[in-house]
């Protein structure tokens, strides 16, 4: 009787198809977005990151646990899943200011919060967790996350981004970071900011920026995603490899003339 030929898995048709295969049956990937009080319109950044993950066929749970977030629903301590608000087929949202402290354990860690999120949203491929560096260092003890730092037009924002990088590098051993520069900032200026942060990170911490993206918070809500943001998003959810950003920093698009828009509507503001 002839042997039954062994079926081989189909080769990925494209990057998005490959990532969907990668995530099939796997637990959620946590993406820490480090809160920066000197950066406004963080909600727009989260919206654009969700859109970038959606282009990869991934569903995202946004957990806003920053000090500026809305307080959690009163039932969050009883039924966390019931407090998750669907915003679209690809995106859901959980207001979580102060919620993580409910999971503080005897070792002063908040790792139980991550497990609770996995259980509450098992359908999410990505959990975009917006929180301050002090909370993130307690949530990810025993893990080495790939944090995304935020910076804006002001010099104070870059100083705060470096301070957060220093804390997470020393406490968690996280040495590879993404950087999103948000606001009415030109590509050239964003590059200078990233180079400055990268130089300090390399010299003092042994850390590095893996990807850089600019989010124009003044652009129309449905403006096309920049290649830099798509590349950053893909790098956050895919295993590191040679396809990472060239020279450690992603190529930025040519500067755009920003178009003023009203503040974005929705729960991510």
C-alpha positions as CSV (number, residue, x, y, z in Angstrom):
1,X,0.0,0.0,0.0
2,X,1.6,3.3,-1.0
3,X,2.5,5.6,1.8
4,X,0.3,8.6,2.3
5,X,2.3,11.7,1.4
6,X,3.0,14.1,4.2
7,X,1.3,17.5,3.7
8,X,3.5,20.5,4.1
9,X,2.2,23.8,5.4
10,X,1.5,26.3,2.7
11,X,4.2,29.0,2.4
12,X,3.0,32.4,3.6
13,X,1.5,34.4,0.8
14,X,2.6,37.7,2.3
15,X,3.7,39.2,5.6
16,X,0.2,39.6,6.9
17,X,-0.6,35.9,6.0
18,X,2.6,34.8,7.7
19,X,1.7,36.7,10.9
20,X,-1.8,35.3,11.0
21,X,-0.3,31.8,10.8
22,X,2.2,32.7,13.5
23,X,-0.6,33.9,15.9
24,X,-3.0,31.0,15.2
25,X,-3.6,29.3,18.6
26,X,-1.1,31.5,20.4
27,X,-1.8,33.7,23.4
28,X,-2.0,37.4,23.0
29,X,1.1,39.5,22.3
30,X,1.6,42.3,24.8
31,X,2.8,45.6,23.4
32,X,3.7,48.1,26.2
33,X,3.1,51.7,25.1
34,X,5.0,53.8,27.7
35,X,2.9,56.8,28.9
36,X,4.5,60.2,28.5
37,X,2.8,63.1,30.2
38,X,4.5,65.5,27.8
39,X,2.9,64.0,24.7
40,X,-0.7,65.0,23.8
41,X,-3.1,63.2,21.5
42,X,-1.9,59.8,22.7
43,X,-5.3,58.5,21.7
44,X,-4.5,59.2,18.1
45,X,-1.3,57.2,18.4
46,X,-3.2,54.3,19.8
47,X,-5.8,54.5,17.0
48,X,-3.0,54.5,14.4
49,X,-1.2,51.6,16.0
50,X,-4.5,49.6,16.0
51,X,-5.0,50.4,12.3
52,X,-1.5,49.1,11.6
53,X,-2.1,45.9,13.5
54,X,-5.4,45.5,11.6
55,X,-3.5,45.6,8.3
56,X,-1.7,42.5,9.5
57,X,-5.0,40.8,10.2
58,X,-4.6,41.1,13.9
59,X,-7.3,42.0,16.5
60,X,-6.2,44.5,19.2
61,X,-7.3,45.0,22.8
62,X,-6.4,48.6,23.9
63,X,-5.9,48.7,27.7
64,X,-5.5,52.3,28.9
65,X,-4.0,52.1,32.3
66,X,-2.2,55.4,32.3
67,X,-2.8,58.1,35.0
68,X,-4.7,60.1,32.3
69,X,-7.1,57.3,31.4
70,X,-10.7,56.9,32.4
71,X,-11.4,55.0,35.5
72,X,-12.5,51.3,35.0
73,X,-16.1,50.2,35.2
74,X,-17.3,49.4,38.7
75,X,-17.8,45.8,37.7
76,X,-14.2,45.4,36.5
77,X,-13.2,43.7,39.7
78,X,-15.9,41.1,39.3
79,X,-16.2,40.5,35.6
80,X,-13.3,42.0,33.6
81,X,-14.5,40.6,30.3
82,X,-17.9,42.4,30.6
83,X,-16.1,45.7,30.9
84,X,-14.3,45.4,27.6
85,X,-15.9,47.7,25.0
86,X,-15.9,46.6,21.3
87,X,-15.1,49.6,19.0
88,X,-14.9,47.7,15.7
89,X,-14.4,44.0,14.6
90,X,-10.6,44.5,15.0
91,X,-10.4,46.8,18.1
92,X,-11.7,46.6,21.6
93,X,-11.1,48.9,24.6
94,X,-10.7,48.7,28.3
95,X,-10.5,51.8,30.6
96,X,-8.1,50.7,33.3
97,X,-6.8,53.6,35.3
98,X,-5.6,52.2,38.6
99,X,-7.1,48.8,37.8
100,X,-3.7,47.0,37.8
101,X,-3.2,47.7,41.5
102,X,-6.1,45.2,42.3
103,X,-3.6,42.5,41.2
104,X,-0.7,43.6,43.4
105,X,0.8,40.5,45.0
106,X,3.1,39.8,47.9
107,X,6.2,40.4,45.8
108,X,4.9,43.8,44.8
109,X,4.4,42.7,41.2
110,X,1.4,43.2,38.9
111,X,1.9,40.1,36.7
112,X,-1.6,38.9,37.6
113,X,-3.1,41.8,35.7
114,X,-1.6,40.5,32.4
115,X,-3.0,37.0,33.1
116,X,-6.4,38.5,33.9
117,X,-6.3,40.4,30.5
118,X,-5.5,37.2,28.7
119,X,-8.4,35.4,30.3
120,X,-10.8,38.3,29.6
121,X,-10.0,38.7,26.0
122,X,-8.7,35.4,24.6
123,X,-9.7,36.5,21.1
124,X,-7.2,39.4,21.0
125,X,-4.0,38.8,19.1
126,X,-2.4,42.0,20.5
127,X,-2.9,43.7,23.8
128,X,-1.7,47.4,23.5
129,X,-1.1,48.3,27.1
130,X,-0.7,52.0,27.7
131,X,0.8,52.6,31.2
132,X,3.5,54.5,33.0
133,X,7.0,53.0,33.2
134,X,6.7,52.5,37.0
135,X,3.6,50.2,36.5
136,X,5.0,48.5,33.4
137,X,8.1,47.4,35.4
138,X,5.9,45.6,37.9
139,X,3.6,44.1,35.2
140,X,6.4,42.5,33.2
141,X,8.7,41.2,35.9
142,X,10.3,37.9,34.6
143,X,9.7,39.0,31.0
144,X,11.6,41.0,28.4
145,X,9.0,43.1,26.6
146,X,9.5,45.3,23.5
147,X,8.3,48.7,24.8
148,X,7.2,51.6,22.6
149,X,8.3,55.0,23.8
150,X,6.5,58.2,23.0
151,X,7.9,61.6,22.3
152,X,6.5,64.9,21.1
153,X,7.6,68.3,19.9
154,X,8.8,69.5,23.4
155,X,12.3,68.7,24.7
156,X,10.7,67.5,28.0
157,X,9.1,64.7,26.2
158,X,12.4,63.3,25.0
159,X,13.9,63.6,28.5
160,X,10.9,61.6,29.9
161,X,11.2,59.0,27.2
162,X,14.9,58.4,28.1
163,X,14.0,58.3,31.8
164,X,11.4,55.6,31.1
165,X,13.9,53.7,28.9
166,X,16.5,53.8,31.7
167,X,14.0,52.4,34.3
168,X,12.7,49.6,32.1
169,X,16.2,48.7,30.9
170,X,17.6,48.4,34.5
171,X,14.5,46.7,36.0
172,X,13.4,44.4,33.2
173,X,16.5,44.1,31.0
174,X,14.5,45.5,28.0
175,X,17.1,46.8,25.6
176,X,15.3,47.1,22.3
177,X,12.7,49.9,21.9
178,X,10.4,51.5,19.4
179,X,9.8,55.2,19.3
180,X,6.7,57.0,18.1
181,X,7.1,60.8,17.7
182,X,3.6,62.3,17.8
183,X,2.4,65.7,16.8
184,X,3.2,68.3,14.2
185,X,6.8,67.2,13.9
186,X,8.7,67.0,10.6
187,X,10.4,63.8,9.6
188,X,13.8,65.5,9.7
189,X,13.3,66.7,13.3
190,X,12.0,63.3,14.4
191,X,15.1,61.7,13.0
192,X,17.3,64.1,15.0
193,X,15.3,63.3,18.1
194,X,15.6,59.6,17.6
195,X,19.4,59.8,16.9
196,X,19.9,61.8,20.1
197,X,17.9,59.3,22.2
198,X,19.6,56.3,20.5
199,X,23.1,57.8,21.2
200,X,22.3,58.2,24.9
201,X,20.7,54.8,25.1
202,X,23.7,53.1,23.5
203,X,26.3,55.0,25.6
204,X,24.7,54.8,29.0
205,X,22.3,51.8,28.9
206,X,23.5,49.5,26.1
207,X,20.0,49.8,24.7
208,X,18.9,50.8,21.2
209,X,16.0,52.0,19.2
210,X,14.8,49.3,16.8
211,X,12.2,51.3,14.9
212,X,11.0,54.9,14.6
213,X,7.7,56.1,13.3
214,X,6.0,59.5,13.1
215,X,2.3,59.9,13.8
216,X,1.0,63.2,12.5
217,X,-1.8,63.9,15.0
218,X,-3.1,66.7,12.7
219,X,-3.7,64.4,9.7
220,X,-7.2,63.4,8.7
221,X,-8.5,60.4,10.6
222,X,-8.5,58.1,7.6
223,X,-5.2,59.2,6.2
224,X,-3.1,56.3,4.8
225,X,-0.7,54.7,7.3
226,X,2.9,55.6,6.9
227,X,5.3,52.8,5.9
228,X,7.3,53.6,9.1
229,X,4.3,52.9,11.3
230,X,3.4,49.7,9.5
231,X,7.0,48.5,9.8
232,X,7.1,49.3,13.6
233,X,3.8,47.5,14.2
234,X,5.0,44.4,12.3
235,X,8.3,44.4,14.2
236,X,6.5,44.5,17.5
237,X,4.5,41.3,16.9
238,X,7.0,39.3,14.8
239,X,10.2,37.5,16.0
240,X,13.3,39.6,15.6
241,X,15.1,38.9,12.4
242,X,17.2,40.4,9.6
243,X,14.1,42.1,8.1
244,X,14.2,44.6,11.0
245,X,14.7,48.2,10.4
246,X,17.8,49.2,8.5
247,X,20.6,50.5,10.8
248,X,18.3,50.1,13.8
249,X,15.9,52.9,12.7
250,X,13.2,52.6,10.1
251,X,13.3,54.9,7.1
252,X,10.9,57.8,7.5
253,X,8.6,59.2,4.8
254,X,9.2,62.5,3.3
255,X,7.9,65.5,5.3
256,X,4.2,66.2,4.8
257,X,2.3,69.5,5.1
258,X,-0.1,68.8,8.0
259,X,-3.7,69.4,7.7
260,X,-5.5,70.7,10.8
261,X,-8.3,68.5,12.2
262,X,-10.5,68.6,15.2
263,X,-9.6,66.3,18.2
264,X,-10.3,62.6,17.3
265,X,-13.6,61.3,18.6
266,X,-13.9,58.0,20.4
267,X,-12.9,56.2,23.6
268,X,-9.1,56.3,22.8
269,X,-8.8,60.1,23.5
